[in-house]
Amino acid sequence: MTKSSSARDATVADVARRAGVSKAQAARALGAYGSVSEAVLTSVQTAAKELGYHPNHVAKSMNTGRSHTVGVVVGDIENPYFGRVVRGISDAVRERGYNVMLVNSDEQLAAEQEAVRVLLDMRVDGLIIAPASAESSDHLRDVQDRGRALVLFDRGAPGIEADLISVDFQAASEASTQQLIDAGHERIAYVSSLRSPTPYSPGKDLGQSPVTQRIGGIEAALARSGLALDPSLVRLNAVDPAAVESAVDSLLAMAEPPTAFVASDNMIAQSLFGTLIERGLSVPADCSFVMYDDFPWTLLTTPPLTVIRQPVYQMGVEAGRRIIDRIEGSTPGPMPDLAAAVISRGSISPPRKMPKT
């Protein structure tokens, strides 16, 4: 057997020779386009299996304009939140005959822009992106300008009209804050990884980010009780464990430290909770604790943590479904109800004076 007809290097021409048909007939049978007889189809499929033939998807995409791949760009693949999302996306697109190409942006705009460029060059049919920044949308606009489908996940982008898969957190944020207020808390800290060049201030434009609704819910619940959110209790840019630790130490050093903490996601929650314990504080005896996202570890703490759960897997499935519909020219239909819910456990109790650290 020659090198060109080995299992590793088998081509359409090799399959055609083995099947005893023309190259055009083999290509039609392998590519599932045009028409061939049942006898030709059977011969070609048998020959392809014997030779271990695998289609060249790049070449196929150049001929058909379709690669049957979807690019997915997320902020942090180590975050179980994104892992669950990608699982939902993968399950949904695989069911429709597509594959996923995953890229991590590390929540960096430059890395996201490069990822989009590379994925477009690889001729993906569409992209699902969790935008790292609201500062620039030119690369997202380029996706649409080049005729590729685009779905945004978790966060919107300025000036971009595309399906946005996100949860409305306003009601859940208000409800969880109300639980803290009912327990007697007035100083409630919120820690987020949202990147911002300036500290939080009332009315600050946070873009189309879920953080906008989460802080808005805290402010609304406090306002109903005649209270106001101290802007200095909102800490942004908590992008890694060191930044979370620094934010916690700064908050605890305040003349009036917070008596309750709200963590914006699973990764922040782990670092924040661990830092409080390292500082000799007990949850909820010394400070109450609420976090966004619900993962198994939240049930393993003592006590289990109060969480704001969102349908993460279902969000991924919906993103996958919509991107394929957009690629294939179908109308995705109305967005399903993707609601967040407060799961009350044992990490909220009445406040007491925070011990010195």
GUTILO-283656 format. One record per residue (C-alpha): z, x, y; residue in one letter; residue number from 1. Coordinates in pm, whole numbers, padded with zeros to 5 digits, always signed. Layout:
<pts>
z Z; x X; y Y; residuo a; num NUM
...
</pts>
This chain:
<pts>
z +00000; x +00000; y +00000; residuo m; num 1
z -00095; x +00143; y +00341; residuo t; num 2
z +00151; x +00180; y +00623; residuo k; num 3
z -00014; x -00103; y +00816; residuo s; num 4
z +00047; x -00346; y +00532; residuo s; num 5
z +00405; x -00243; y +00456; residuo s; num 6
z +00678; x -00502; y +00495; residuo a; num 7
z +00803; x -00329; y +00807; residuo r; num 8
z +00470; x -00321; y +00990; residuo d; num 9
z +00288; x -00625; y +00855; residuo a; num 10
z +00046; x -00779; y +01105; residuo t; num 11
z -00154; x -01100; y +01124; residuo v; num 12
z -00455; x -00904; y +00993; residuo a; num 13
z -00253; x -00786; y +00691; residuo d; num 14
z -00146; x -01142; y +00616; residuo v; num 15
z -00506; x -01263; y +00650; residuo a; num 16
z -00632; x -01001; y +00403; residuo r; num 17
z -00358; x -01081; y +00151; residuo r; num 18
z -00426; x -01455; y +00182; residuo a; num 19
z -00804; x -01414; y +00169; residuo g; num 20
z -00863; x -01599; y +00494; residuo v; num 21
z -00992; x -01506; y +00840; residuo s; num 22
z -00759; x -01357; y +01099; residuo k; num 23
z -00812; x -01665; y +01319; residuo a; num 24
z -00706; x -01895; y +01036; residuo q; num 25
z -00398; x -01681; y +00965; residuo a; num 26
z -00304; x -01679; y +01333; residuo a; num 27
z -00330; x -02059; y +01354; residuo r; num 28
z -00121; x -02104; y +01042; residuo a; num 29
z +00146; x -01856; y +01150; residuo l; num 30
z +00155; x -01980; y +01509; residuo g; num 31
z +00161; x -02352; y +01420; residuo a; num 32
z -00124; x -02430; y +01659; residuo y; num 33
z -00471; x -02558; y +01594; residuo g; num 34
z -00552; x -02697; y +01250; residuo s; num 35
z -00589; x -02541; y +00907; residuo v; num 36
z -00613; x -02691; y +00562; residuo s; num 37
z -00309; x -02727; y +00340; residuo e; num 38
z -00456; x -02467; y +00104; residuo a; num 39
z -00494; x -02212; y +00386; residuo v; num 40
z -00147; x -02288; y +00520; residuo l; num 41
z +00007; x -02237; y +00175; residuo t; num 42
z -00184; x -01913; y +00114; residuo s; num 43
z -00088; x -01772; y +00454; residuo v; num 44
z +00279; x -01865; y +00420; residuo q; num 45
z +00293; x -01710; y +00074; residuo t; num 46
z +00125; x -01389; y +00194; residuo a; num 47
z +00357; x -01367; y +00497; residuo a; num 48
z +00661; x -01397; y +00273; residuo k; num 49
z +00533; x -01136; y +00030; residuo e; num 50
z +00462; x -00889; y +00311; residuo l; num 51
z +00783; x -00961; y +00500; residuo g; num 52
z +00580; x -01057; y +00806; residuo y; num 53
z +00772; x -01122; y +01129; residuo h; num 54
z +00592; x -01261; y +01433; residuo p; num 55
z +00558; x -01055; y +01751; residuo n; num 56
z +00724; x -01291; y +01996; residuo h; num 57
z +00624; x -01090; y +02302; residuo v; num 58
z +00258; x -01098; y +02203; residuo a; num 59
z +00287; x -01463; y +02114; residuo k; num 60
z +00440; x -01546; y +02452; residuo s; num 61
z +00149; x -01371; y +02626; residuo m; num 62
z -00094; x -01592; y +02435; residuo n; num 63
z +00095; x -01921; y +02454; residuo t; num 64
z +00307; x -01876; y +02768; residuo g; num 65
z +00615; x -01964; y +02565; residuo r; num 66
z +00862; x -01719; y +02405; residuo s; num 67
z +01109; x -01978; y +02277; residuo h; num 68
z +01396; x -01776; y +02423; residuo t; num 69
z +01654; x -01868; y +02684; residuo v; num 70
z +01827; x -01607; y +02897; residuo g; num 71
z +02200; x -01660; y +02959; residuo v; num 72
z +02388; x -01462; y +03225; residuo v; num 73
z +02767; x -01497; y +03236; residuo v; num 74
z +03040; x -01320; y +03428; residuo g; num 75
z +03255; x -01179; y +03149; residuo d; num 76
z +03173; x -01204; y +02780; residuo i; num 77
z +03527; x -01089; y +02697; residuo e; num 78
z +03658; x -01410; y +02849; residuo n; num 79
z +03697; x -01668; y +02567; residuo p; num 80
z +03586; x -01934; y +02814; residuo y; num 81
z +03237; x -01786; y +02832; residuo f; num 82
z +03240; x -01718; y +02459; residuo g; num 83
z +03294; x -02087; y +02390; residuo r; num 84
z +03029; x -02181; y +02644; residuo v; num 85
z +02770; x -01951; y +02487; residuo v; num 86
z +02849; x -02094; y +02145; residuo r; num 87
z +02767; x -02441; y +02276; residuo g; num 88
z +02448; x -02319; y +02441; residuo i; num 89
z +02337; x -02135; y +02127; residuo s; num 90
z +02401; x -02432; y +01901; residuo d; num 91
z +02205; x -02664; y +02129; residuo a; num 92
z +01900; x -02442; y +02181; residuo v; num 93
z +01880; x -02330; y +01818; residuo r; num 94
z +01856; x -02692; y +01715; residuo e; num 95
z +01545; x -02716; y +01931; residuo r; num 96
z +01385; x -02398; y +01792; residuo g; num 97
z +01491; x -02154; y +02065; residuo y; num 98
z +01701; x -01837; y +02071; residuo n; num 99
z +01944; x -01695; y +02327; residuo v; num 100
z +01938; x -01359; y +02503; residuo m; num 101
z +02283; x -01295; y +02652; residuo l; num 102
z +02364; x -01062; y +02942; residuo v; num 103
z +02702; x -00989; y +03102; residuo n; num 104
z +02707; x -00956; y +03483; residuo s; num 105
z +03070; x -00842; y +03511; residuo d; num 106
z +03083; x -01085; y +03806; residuo e; num 107
z +02873; x -00839; y +04007; residuo q; num 108
z +02583; x -00972; y +04214; residuo l; num 109
z +02373; x -00656; y +04170; residuo a; num 110
z +02417; x -00667; y +03791; residuo a; num 111
z +02321; x -01035; y +03787; residuo e; num 112
z +02009; x -00968; y +03993; residuo q; num 113
z +01904; x -00691; y +03755; residuo e; num 114
z +01972; x -00913; y +03452; residuo a; num 115
z +01750; x -01185; y +03594; residuo v; num 116
z +01472; x -00936; y +03663; residuo r; num 117
z +01484; x -00796; y +03309; residuo v; num 118
z +01497; x -01138; y +03145; residuo l; num 119
z +01202; x -01261; y +03348; residuo l; num 120
z +01007; x -00949; y +03251; residuo d; num 121
z +01089; x -01030; y +02887; residuo m; num 122
z +00926; x -01368; y +02943; residuo r; num 123
z +01219; x -01593; y +02867; residuo v; num 124
z +01128; x -01958; y +02909; residuo d; num 125
z +01435; x -02042; y +03113; residuo g; num 126
z +01769; x -01911; y +03234; residuo l; num 127
z +02123; x -02044; y +03234; residuo i; num 128
z +02331; x -01858; y +03490; residuo i; num 129
z +02692; x -01867; y +03607; residuo a; num 130
z +02635; x -01722; y +03958; residuo p; num 131
z +02860; x -01430; y +04043; residuo a; num 132
z +02835; x -01479; y +04418; residuo s; num 133
z +02736; x -01727; y +04685; residuo a; num 134
z +02611; x -01445; y +04907; residuo e; num 135
z +02252; x -01434; y +04783; residuo s; num 136
z +02028; x -01673; y +04592; residuo s; num 137
z +01690; x -01500; y +04626; residuo d; num 138
z +01689; x -01389; y +04262; residuo h; num 139
z +01761; x -01746; y +04150; residuo l; num 140
z +01483; x -01877; y +04369; residuo r; num 141
z +01252; x -01619; y +04210; residuo d; num 142
z +01325; x -01776; y +03870; residuo v; num 143
z +01192; x -02108; y +03994; residuo q; num 144
z +00905; x -01952; y +04188; residuo d; num 145
z +00787; x -01788; y +03866; residuo r; num 146
z +00778; x -02124; y +03691; residuo g; num 147
z +01083; x -02072; y +03473; residuo r; num 148
z +01344; x -02341; y +03412; residuo a; num 149
z +01687; x -02281; y +03567; residuo l; num 150
z +02027; x -02433; y +03494; residuo v; num 151
z +02340; x -02324; y +03679; residuo l; num 152
z +02673; x -02319; y +03503; residuo f; num 153
z +03026; x -02357; y +03641; residuo d; num 154
z +02920; x -02267; y +03996; residuo r; num 155
z +02641; x -02372; y +04225; residuo g; num 156
z +02434; x -02152; y +04455; residuo a; num 157
z +02335; x -02213; y +04818; residuo p; num 158
z +01985; x -02346; y +04869; residuo g; num 159
z +01909; x -02380; y +04497; residuo i; num 160
z +01817; x -02720; y +04358; residuo e; num 161
z +01886; x -02704; y +03986; residuo a; num 162
z +02095; x -02878; y +03724; residuo d; num 163
z +02458; x -02772; y +03765; residuo l; num 164
z +02689; x -02802; y +03466; residuo i; num 165
z +03041; x -02822; y +03604; residuo s; num 166
z +03362; x -03019; y +03585; residuo v; num 167
z +03517; x -03215; y +03871; residuo d; num 168
z +03863; x -03062; y +03899; residuo f; num 169
z +03991; x -03249; y +04203; residuo q; num 170
z +04178; x -03522; y +04013; residuo a; num 171
z +04325; x -03286; y +03752; residuo a; num 172
z +04432; x -03039; y +04021; residuo s; num 173
z +04605; x -03315; y +04215; residuo e; num 174
z +04775; x -03446; y +03901; residuo a; num 175
z +04909; x -03106; y +03793; residuo s; num 176
z +05026; x -03029; y +04147; residuo t; num 177
z +05199; x -03365; y +04162; residuo q; num 178
z +05391; x -03275; y +03847; residuo q; num 179
z +05510; x -02959; y +04019; residuo l; num 180
z +05604; x -03151; y +04334; residuo i; num 181
z +05789; x -03415; y +04132; residuo d; num 182
z +05986; x -03131; y +03971; residuo a; num 183
z +06082; x -03012; y +04321; residuo g; num 184
z +05830; x -02735; y +04392; residuo h; num 185
z +05696; x -02683; y +04743; residuo e; num 186
z +05588; x -02318; y +04725; residuo r; num 187
z +05298; x -02317; y +04478; residuo i; num 188
z +05086; x -02003; y +04433; residuo a; num 189
z +04725; x -02009; y +04316; residuo y; num 190
z +04565; x -01692; y +04177; residuo v; num 191
z +04186; x -01670; y +04132; residuo s; num 192
z +03922; x -01409; y +04050; residuo s; num 193
z +03686; x -01556; y +04312; residuo l; num 194
z +03553; x -01265; y +04514; residuo r; num 195
z +03596; x -01292; y +04889; residuo s; num 196
z +03587; x -01029; y +05165; residuo p; num 197
z +03858; x -01214; y +05358; residuo t; num 198
z +04187; x -01383; y +05260; residuo p; num 199
z +04205; x -01756; y +05209; residuo y; num 200
z +04253; x -01974; y +05516; residuo s; num 201
z +04249; x -02355; y +05553; residuo p; num 202
z +03892; x -02480; y +05560; residuo g; num 203
z +03750; x -02153; y +05430; residuo k; num 204
z +03405; x -02198; y +05278; residuo d; num 205
z +03438; x -02107; y +04910; residuo l; num 206
z +03084; x -02215; y +04823; residuo g; num 207
z +02994; x -02439; y +04530; residuo q; num 208
z +03278; x -02303; y +04318; residuo s; num 209
z +03533; x -02497; y +04113; residuo p; num 210
z +03796; x -02306; y +04312; residuo v; num 211
z +03708; x -02530; y +04607; residuo t; num 212
z +03817; x -02840; y +04414; residuo q; num 213
z +04120; x -02671; y +04259; residuo r; num 214
z +04263; x -02560; y +04592; residuo i; num 215
z +04158; x -02891; y +04746; residuo g; num 216
z +04358; x -03077; y +04481; residuo g; num 217
z +04667; x -02868; y +04554; residuo i; num 218
z +04632; x -02932; y +04927; residuo e; num 219
z +04577; x -03307; y +04878; residuo a; num 220
z +04882; x -03351; y +04654; residuo a; num 221
z +05103; x -03153; y +04891; residuo l; num 222
z +04975; x -03350; y +05190; residuo a; num 223
z +05067; x -03682; y +05026; residuo r; num 224
z +05423; x -03555; y +05006; residuo s; num 225
z +05425; x -03441; y +05368; residuo g; num 226
z +05384; x -03075; y +05272; residuo l; num 227
z +05123; x -02811; y +05349; residuo a; num 228
z +04983; x -02528; y +05141; residuo l; num 229
z +05085; x -02191; y +05278; residuo d; num 230
z +04750; x -02000; y +05283; residuo p; num 231
z +04926; x -01676; y +05192; residuo s; num 232
z +05012; x -01828; y +04853; residuo l; num 233
z +04642; x -01837; y +04762; residuo v; num 234
z +04532; x -01502; y +04622; residuo r; num 235
z +04163; x -01436; y +04560; residuo l; num 236
z +03989; x -01127; y +04416; residuo n; num 237
z +04218; x -01109; y +04110; residuo a; num 238
z +03930; x -00963; y +03911; residuo v; num 239
z +04124; x -00753; y +03658; residuo d; num 240
z +04480; x -00710; y +03526; residuo p; num 241
z +04567; x -00453; y +03794; residuo a; num 242
z +04457; x -00691; y +04070; residuo a; num 243
z +04656; x -00976; y +03913; residuo v; num 244
z +04964; x -00754; y +03889; residuo e; num 245
z +04927; x -00652; y +04253; residuo s; num 246
z +04893; x -01017; y +04361; residuo a; num 247
z +05204; x -01118; y +04165; residuo v; num 248
z +05412; x -00833; y +04309; residuo d; num 249
z +05300; x -00922; y +04660; residuo s; num 250
z +05388; x -01288; y +04609; residuo l; num 251
z +05730; x -01208; y +04464; residuo l; num 252
z +05804; x -00979; y +04759; residuo a; num 253
z +05758; x -01260; y +05013; residuo m; num 254
z +06059; x -01379; y +05211; residuo a; num 255
z +06004; x -01718; y +05044; residuo e; num 256
z +05833; x -01640; y +04714; residuo p; num 257
z +05655; x -01913; y +04520; residuo p; num 258
z +05853; x -02108; y +04264; residuo t; num 259
z +05542; x -02206; y +04070; residuo a; num 260
z +05221; x -02027; y +03974; residuo f; num 261
z +04877; x -02169; y +03895; residuo v; num 262
z +04633; x -01938; y +03715; residuo a; num 263
z +04265; x -02009; y +03774; residuo s; num 264
z +04146; x -01914; y +03425; residuo d; num 265
z +04248; x -01793; y +03082; residuo n; num 266
z +04213; x -01420; y +03154; residuo m; num 267
z +04411; x -01439; y +03479; residuo i; num 268
z +04675; x -01649; y +03305; residuo a; num 269
z +04735; x -01385; y +03039; residuo q; num 270
z +04780; x -01110; y +03298; residuo s; num 271
z +04986; x -01329; y +03530; residuo l; num 272
z +05216; x -01457; y +03259; residuo f; num 273
z +05263; x -01107; y +03120; residuo g; num 274
z +05342; x -00965; y +03464; residuo t; num 275
z +05608; x -01230; y +03528; residuo l; num 276
z +05774; x -01146; y +03196; residuo i; num 277
z +05757; x -00773; y +03272; residuo e; num 278
z +05928; x -00840; y +03605; residuo r; num 279
z +06218; x -00999; y +03419; residuo g; num 280
z +06129; x -01359; y +03503; residuo l; num 281
z +06149; x -01647; y +03261; residuo s; num 282
z +05909; x -01942; y +03245; residuo v; num 283
z +06006; x -02208; y +03339; residuo p; num 284
z +06370; x -02118; y +03416; residuo a; num 285
z +06274; x -01882; y +03701; residuo d; num 286
z +05927; x -02010; y +03784; residuo c; num 287
z +05697; x -02284; y +03660; residuo s; num 288
z +05352; x -02207; y +03527; residuo f; num 289
z +05023; x -02400; y +03506; residuo v; num 290
z +04686; x -02261; y +03401; residuo m; num 291
z +04325; x -02366; y +03376; residuo y; num 292
z +04163; x -02366; y +03030; residuo d; num 293
z +04328; x -02437; y +02697; residuo d; num 294
z +04319; x -02175; y +02424; residuo f; num 295
z +04533; x -02132; y +02110; residuo p; num 296
z +04760; x -01866; y +02263; residuo w; num 297
z +04894; x -02119; y +02515; residuo t; num 298
z +05076; x -02289; y +02227; residuo l; num 299
z +05233; x -01965; y +02108; residuo l; num 300
z +05443; x -01894; y +02416; residuo t; num 301
z +05799; x -02016; y +02453; residuo t; num 302
z +05771; x -02280; y +02583; residuo p; num 303
z +05404; x -02376; y +02534; residuo p; num 304
z +05212; x -02377; y +02863; residuo l; num 305
z +05095; x -02673; y +03066; residuo t; num 306
z +04717; x -02644; y +03096; residuo v; num 307
z +04422; x -02810; y +03261; residuo i; num 308
z +04173; x -02853; y +02980; residuo r; num 309
z +03799; x -02879; y +03031; residuo q; num 310
z +03536; x -02961; y +02765; residuo p; num 311
z +03403; x -02605; y +02749; residuo v; num 312
z +03197; x -02629; y +02430; residuo y; num 313
z +03046; x -02961; y +02538; residuo q; num 314
z +02952; x -02805; y +02872; residuo m; num 315
z +02764; x -02532; y +02688; residuo g; num 316
z +02586; x -02786; y +02470; residuo v; num 317
z +02483; x -02984; y +02779; residuo e; num 318
z +02354; x -02669; y +02950; residuo a; num 319
z +02149; x -02585; y +02640; residuo g; num 320
z +02014; x -02937; y +02608; residuo r; num 321
z +01910; x -02957; y +02970; residuo r; num 322
z +01741; x -02617; y +02983; residuo i; num 323
z +01521; x -02704; y +02683; residuo i; num 324
z +01435; x -03042; y +02832; residuo d; num 325
z +01335; x -02868; y +03154; residuo r; num 326
z +01130; x -02608; y +02966; residuo i; num 327
z +00946; x -02876; y +02770; residuo e; num 328
z +00890; x -03101; y +03070; residuo g; num 329
z +01126; x -03378; y +02962; residuo s; num 330
z +01372; x -03558; y +03187; residuo t; num 331
z +01727; x -03461; y +03085; residuo p; num 332
z +01874; x -03791; y +03200; residuo g; num 333
z +02211; x -03846; y +03367; residuo p; num 334
z +02487; x -03590; y +03344; residuo m; num 335
z +02761; x -03688; y +03094; residuo p; num 336
z +03119; x -03731; y +03206; residuo d; num 337
z +03264; x -03382; y +03193; residuo l; num 338
z +03623; x -03445; y +03298; residuo a; num 339
z +03921; x -03212; y +03315; residuo a; num 340
z +04259; x -03330; y +03187; residuo a; num 341
z +04616; x -03212; y +03236; residuo v; num 342
z +04793; x -03133; y +02908; residuo i; num 343
z +05164; x -03136; y +02987; residuo s; num 344
z +05383; x -02906; y +02781; residuo r; num 345
z +05699; x -02718; y +02863; residuo g; num 346
z +05624; x -02472; y +03143; residuo s; num 347
z +05729; x -02691; y +03437; residuo i; num 348
z +06092; x -02741; y +03538; residuo s; num 349
z +06287; x -02777; y +03864; residuo p; num 350
z +06281; x -02464; y +04079; residuo p; num 351
z +06568; x -02234; y +04138; residuo r; num 352
z +06605; x -01936; y +04366; residuo k; num 353
z +06384; x -01656; y +04237; residuo m; num 354
z +06584; x -01351; y +04126; residuo p; num 355
z +06515; x -01023; y +04306; residuo k; num 356
z +06272; x -00797; y +04119; residuo t; num 357
</pts>
